[in-house]
Amino acid sequence: MARPGGPPDANPAQTASVAGVVLAYPGRTPLGPLDLSVSPGEIVAVVGASGAGKSTLLRLLAGLEQPPVSGAVARAPEAITGFVFQAPTLMPWADALTNVALPLELAGAPRPEARHRAAVALTAVGLGDRLAARPRQLSGGMAMRVSLARALVTDPDLLLLDEPFAALDSVTRRRLIEDLHRLWAARTPRPAIVFVTHDVEEAVHLAGRAMVLDSATGRTTATLACPGPLPRPDGWRAEPGYRVAVEALAAALAAAMPAAEVAA
């Protein structure tokens, strides 16, 4: 049964779903229908051109988007959602510990408990020695780790990530993806993850499956399985199956984009 005033409950086998959702925005073709279902513990990557509806899909799953023109959004009863945005969105005047403790305090947790759990979360992302650091004292990768710790501190059932590593260098991005896999694998039960990215290599490495959105309508044009175990073993990027999956996803993404944008 759905909670009063809330979205319908998801199928018991799903953490969240978006089914047949159409959204209308002034000055553009309606977006949709958008469809995605996410099972508990599953990692799904969403790729597509700018304007294809990737971030909109995340906001729908999080309950942050306006009600759809048609279709349905559903989440598992009492499911907790964590969200990591493109920028760390940290409070600049507060230290890392206070930033991570904030969602717990807003939920009513006693301050000592919230700060203890925040310290544990920061230690888990490798920042146990930076609890008192302000955002201006952190590198871009460190700030994103704080944002990830803030999303994980509530023990979410669904973790949504909107291109969180896009502004980082390739080495830092790889390290953060490895850390994300490690944190996901260490949790019981494992959260479902939906990860938005433009990077097909990142998508194949991170996820168990990747879906491609059409640049004009936001509809799913392809869903491809990403082979191999999760978390990925060392050296997996050198495996032939990885390269085949990357090329297949790149081709599907190119087919879903306007010719002019592909040529650019």
C-alpha positions as CSV (number, residue, x, y, z in Angstrom):
1,M,0.0,0.0,0.0
2,A,1.3,3.5,-0.8
3,R,2.0,6.0,2.0
4,P,-0.7,8.7,2.3
5,G,0.2,11.5,0.0
6,G,3.3,9.7,-1.4
7,P,4.1,7.9,-4.6
8,P,2.7,4.4,-5.2
9,D,4.7,1.6,-3.9
10,A,7.1,-0.2,-6.3
11,N,6.7,-3.8,-7.2
12,P,8.2,-5.8,-4.3
13,A,11.0,-7.0,-6.6
14,Q,11.9,-3.4,-7.4
15,T,13.4,-0.6,-5.4
16,A,12.0,2.1,-7.7
17,S,10.4,2.4,-11.1
18,V,9.4,5.0,-13.7
19,A,6.8,3.7,-16.1
20,G,5.4,5.5,-19.2
21,V,6.1,8.9,-17.7
22,V,5.7,11.9,-20.1
23,L,6.8,15.4,-19.0
24,A,5.9,18.6,-20.8
25,Y,8.2,21.7,-20.7
26,P,7.5,25.0,-22.4
27,G,9.2,25.4,-25.7
28,R,10.2,21.8,-26.3
29,T,8.8,18.5,-27.4
30,P,7.4,16.5,-24.5
31,L,9.9,14.2,-22.9
32,G,9.0,10.6,-22.8
33,P,7.7,8.1,-22.3
34,L,10.4,7.4,-19.7
35,D,10.8,3.9,-18.4
36,L,13.2,2.4,-15.9
37,S,12.9,-0.2,-13.1
38,V,15.7,-0.8,-10.6
39,S,16.0,-4.0,-8.5
40,P,17.5,-4.1,-5.0
41,G,21.3,-4.1,-5.2
42,E,21.4,-3.5,-9.0
43,I,23.7,-0.9,-10.6
44,V,22.3,0.8,-13.7
45,A,24.1,3.4,-15.8
46,V,22.1,5.9,-17.9
47,V,23.8,7.5,-20.9
48,G,22.5,10.0,-23.4
49,A,23.2,13.4,-25.0
50,S,22.5,16.6,-23.1
51,G,18.8,17.2,-22.9
52,A,17.9,13.5,-23.2
53,G,16.3,13.5,-19.8
54,K,19.0,11.7,-17.8
55,S,18.9,14.1,-14.8
56,T,15.1,14.3,-15.1
57,L,14.9,10.5,-14.7
58,L,17.0,10.8,-11.5
59,R,14.8,13.6,-10.1
60,L,11.7,11.5,-10.8
61,L,13.2,8.5,-9.0
62,A,14.0,10.8,-6.1
63,G,10.6,12.5,-6.0
64,L,12.1,15.9,-6.8
65,E,10.5,16.3,-10.2
66,Q,7.1,17.8,-10.9
67,P,4.2,15.3,-11.3
68,P,4.3,13.7,-14.8
69,V,1.7,14.5,-17.5
70,S,1.1,10.7,-17.6
71,G,2.6,7.5,-16.3
72,A,3.7,6.5,-12.8
73,V,6.6,6.8,-10.5
74,A,6.9,4.2,-7.7
75,R,9.3,3.5,-4.8
76,A,9.6,0.7,-2.3
77,P,7.7,1.4,1.0
78,E,9.9,3.5,3.3
79,A,12.8,3.4,0.9
80,I,15.6,5.8,1.7
81,T,17.1,7.7,-1.2
82,G,20.6,9.2,-1.4
83,F,21.5,11.7,-4.1
84,V,24.9,12.9,-5.3
85,F,24.8,15.8,-7.7
86,Q,27.2,17.0,-10.4
87,A,28.8,19.4,-7.9
88,P,29.5,18.5,-4.3
89,T,26.9,21.2,-3.0
90,L,28.6,21.4,0.4
91,M,27.9,24.1,2.9
92,P,31.1,26.3,2.5
93,W,31.1,27.5,6.1
94,A,30.8,24.0,7.6
95,D,33.5,21.4,8.0
96,A,33.3,17.9,6.4
97,L,31.8,16.3,9.5
98,T,29.0,18.8,9.8
99,N,28.2,18.6,6.1
100,V,27.9,14.8,6.3
101,A,25.9,14.8,9.6
102,L,23.4,17.3,8.2
103,P,20.8,14.8,6.7
104,L,20.8,12.7,9.9
105,E,20.2,15.8,12.0
106,L,17.5,17.0,9.7
107,A,15.9,13.6,10.1
108,G,15.9,14.0,13.9
109,A,18.9,12.0,14.9
110,P,20.6,13.3,18.1
111,R,23.6,15.4,17.3
112,P,26.2,13.1,18.9
113,E,24.8,10.1,17.0
114,A,24.7,12.0,13.8
115,R,28.3,13.2,14.1
116,H,29.5,9.7,15.0
117,R,27.8,8.2,12.0
118,A,29.2,11.0,9.8
119,A,32.7,10.3,11.0
120,V,32.3,6.6,10.2
121,A,31.0,7.5,6.7
122,L,33.9,9.9,6.1
123,T,36.4,7.3,7.2
124,A,34.8,4.8,4.8
125,V,35.5,7.1,1.8
126,G,39.1,7.7,3.0
127,L,38.7,11.1,4.7
128,G,38.9,10.1,8.3
129,D,41.7,12.5,8.8
130,R,39.8,15.5,7.2
131,L,36.8,15.7,9.5
132,A,37.5,19.3,10.4
133,A,38.4,20.5,6.8
134,R,36.2,23.1,5.2
135,P,35.3,22.6,1.5
136,R,37.8,25.3,0.4
137,Q,40.5,23.1,1.9
138,L,39.6,20.0,-0.1
139,S,40.5,19.0,-3.6
140,G,37.7,18.4,-6.1
141,G,38.0,14.6,-5.6
142,M,37.9,15.0,-1.8
143,A,34.9,17.3,-1.9
144,M,33.1,14.7,-4.0
145,R,34.0,12.0,-1.5
146,V,32.4,14.2,1.2
147,S,29.3,14.4,-1.0
148,L,29.3,10.6,-1.4
149,A,29.7,10.1,2.3
150,R,26.7,12.4,2.9
151,A,24.6,10.4,0.6
152,L,25.6,7.1,2.1
153,V,25.4,8.1,5.8
154,T,21.6,7.5,5.8
155,D,22.1,3.9,4.6
156,P,20.0,4.5,1.4
157,D,18.1,1.8,-0.4
158,L,18.5,3.8,-3.6
159,L,21.6,5.8,-4.5
160,L,21.3,8.3,-7.4
161,L,24.4,9.8,-8.9
162,D,24.1,12.6,-11.5
163,E,27.5,12.7,-13.3
164,P,29.3,13.2,-10.0
165,F,32.8,12.6,-11.4
166,A,32.5,14.6,-14.7
167,A,34.7,17.5,-13.6
168,L,37.5,15.3,-12.2
169,D,40.7,14.0,-13.9
170,S,40.7,10.5,-15.2
171,V,42.9,9.0,-12.4
172,T,40.6,10.5,-9.7
173,R,37.5,9.3,-11.5
174,R,38.8,5.8,-11.7
175,R,39.7,5.8,-8.0
176,L,36.3,7.0,-7.0
177,I,34.5,4.4,-9.1
178,E,36.6,1.7,-7.4
179,D,35.7,3.2,-4.1
180,L,32.0,3.3,-5.0
181,H,32.1,-0.4,-5.9
182,R,33.9,-1.2,-2.6
183,L,31.3,0.8,-0.5
184,W,28.4,-0.8,-2.4
185,A,29.8,-4.3,-1.9
186,A,30.4,-3.8,1.8
187,R,26.8,-2.9,2.6
188,T,24.1,-5.4,3.6
189,P,21.8,-5.2,1.9
190,R,23.5,-3.5,-1.1
191,P,21.7,-0.4,-2.3
192,A,20.4,0.0,-5.8
193,I,22.4,2.5,-7.8
194,V,21.4,4.6,-10.8
195,F,24.4,6.4,-12.3
196,V,24.1,9.1,-15.0
197,T,27.2,9.6,-17.2
198,H,28.3,10.7,-20.7
199,D,31.3,8.4,-20.5
200,V,30.6,5.0,-22.0
201,E,33.8,3.5,-20.4
202,E,32.7,4.7,-17.0
203,A,29.2,3.3,-17.6
204,V,30.5,-0.2,-18.6
205,H,33.0,-0.4,-15.8
206,L,30.5,0.8,-13.1
207,A,27.2,-0.9,-13.9
208,G,25.7,-4.3,-14.5
209,R,23.6,-2.8,-17.3
210,A,23.5,0.4,-19.2
211,M,20.5,2.1,-20.9
212,V,20.7,4.7,-23.7
213,L,18.2,7.6,-24.0
214,D,17.2,9.1,-27.3
215,S,18.5,12.7,-27.4
216,A,15.2,14.1,-28.8
217,T,12.5,12.2,-26.8
218,G,14.2,10.7,-23.8
219,R,12.9,7.3,-24.7
220,T,15.1,4.2,-24.1
221,T,16.7,3.2,-27.4
222,A,18.9,0.4,-26.1
223,T,19.7,-1.6,-22.9
224,L,23.0,-3.4,-22.9
225,A,24.3,-5.9,-20.3
226,C,27.8,-5.0,-19.0
227,P,29.6,-8.3,-18.6
228,G,31.8,-9.5,-15.7
229,P,31.5,-9.5,-11.9
230,L,30.8,-6.6,-9.7
231,P,32.9,-5.2,-8.1
232,R,35.4,-5.4,-11.1
233,P,38.6,-7.4,-10.6
234,D,42.0,-5.8,-11.1
235,G,42.9,-5.4,-14.7
236,W,39.3,-5.8,-15.9
237,R,39.5,-2.8,-18.3
238,A,42.1,-4.8,-20.3
239,E,39.7,-7.7,-20.8
240,P,38.4,-8.2,-24.4
241,G,34.8,-8.4,-23.1
242,Y,35.1,-4.9,-21.6
243,R,36.3,-3.4,-24.8
244,V,33.5,-5.1,-26.8
245,A,30.9,-3.8,-24.4
246,V,32.4,-0.3,-24.5
247,E,32.2,-0.2,-28.3
248,A,28.7,-1.6,-28.4
249,L,27.5,1.1,-26.0
250,A,29.3,3.8,-27.9
251,A,27.6,2.7,-31.1
252,A,24.2,2.7,-29.4
253,L,24.8,6.1,-27.9
254,A,25.9,7.5,-31.4
255,A,22.7,6.1,-32.9
256,A,20.6,7.9,-30.3
257,M,22.3,11.3,-31.0
258,P,21.7,13.8,-33.8
259,A,24.2,13.4,-36.7
260,A,25.5,17.0,-36.2
261,E,26.3,16.3,-32.5
262,V,28.0,13.0,-33.3
263,A,30.1,14.7,-36.0
264,A,31.1,17.5,-33.5
